Amino acid sequence: MQAINKYIIIETIAEEIKTDSGLLLSGDDANQLRYKKGRVVNPGTEVIVIKPGDEIYYDKASGHEVVINGEKYSIILERDVVVVL
């Protein structure tokens, strides 16, 4: 599978979020955060900085989800990436 142009195919990473006081947030609380973490499966043909395997944070309201060969992926635009780890 190959993304084209500025699109990026990613797998969402479920995060365990801990507050400063050491409390673990539930999935519902974590969903209230603006950004989600993901792993890049395939960057598009015009994406230069982001490489396969990079972990990123992206705007959770961006893109859409697809199922390819029984696996669930998100498709986002390069401009929706805010951090590359």
C-alpha positions in Angstrom: 0.0 0.0 0.0 1.4 3.4 -1.0 0.1 6.8 0.1 0.3 9.5 -2.5 0.9 13.3 -2.3 0.9 14.7 1.2 -1.2 11.9 2.8 0.2 9.7 5.5 -1.0 6.2 6.5 -0.7 5.6 10.3 -1.6 3.2 13.0 -3.0 4.7 16.1 -1.1 4.0 19.4 -3.3 3.7 22.5 -1.6 5.8 25.2 -1.7 5.4 28.9 -1.8 9.0 30.2 -0.6 9.7 33.7 -1.3 13.1 35.5 1.4 15.0 37.5 0.0 13.4 40.7 0.4 9.9 39.3 -3.2 9.1 38.4 -3.8 7.1 35.2 -6.5 8.6 32.9 -9.2 6.4 31.5 -9.7 6.0 27.7 -12.6 8.5 27.9 -10.4 11.1 29.6 -7.6 10.5 27.1 -10.1 11.1 24.3 -10.7 14.6 25.5 -7.1 15.5 24.6 -6.6 17.3 21.3 -3.8 15.2 19.9 -3.4 11.4 19.4 -0.2 9.4 19.0 0.4 7.2 16.0 3.1 5.2 14.1 3.7 6.0 10.5 3.1 3.1 8.2 3.6 4.8 4.9 4.3 8.5 4.1 3.0 9.9 0.8 5.1 10.4 -2.3 5.5 14.2 -1.5 6.2 13.9 2.3 9.9 14.6 2.9 10.6 14.8 6.6 8.4 12.0 8.0 9.6 8.4 7.5 8.0 5.0 8.0 8.2 3.9 11.6 8.3 7.4 13.0 6.0 8.0 16.0 4.0 11.2 15.7 1.3 13.3 17.4 -1.5 14.5 15.1 -4.7 16.4 15.5 -7.4 13.8 16.4 -10.0 15.6 14.4 -8.1 15.2 11.2 -8.2 12.5 8.5 -10.4 9.4 8.3 -10.1 5.7 9.1 -10.0 2.8 6.6 -9.7 -0.9 6.9 -7.2 -2.6 4.6 -6.7 -6.3 4.6 -8.5 -6.5 8.0 -6.3 -3.9 9.6 -7.5 -0.5 10.8 -5.5 2.6 9.7 -5.9 6.3 9.8 -5.2 8.5 6.7 -4.1 12.1 7.6 -2.5 15.0 5.8 1.1 16.0 6.6 -0.1 19.4 7.8 -2.0 17.7 10.7 1.2 16.3 12.2 2.4 18.5 15.1 5.3 16.5 16.6 7.7 13.8 15.2 9.3 11.8 18.0 
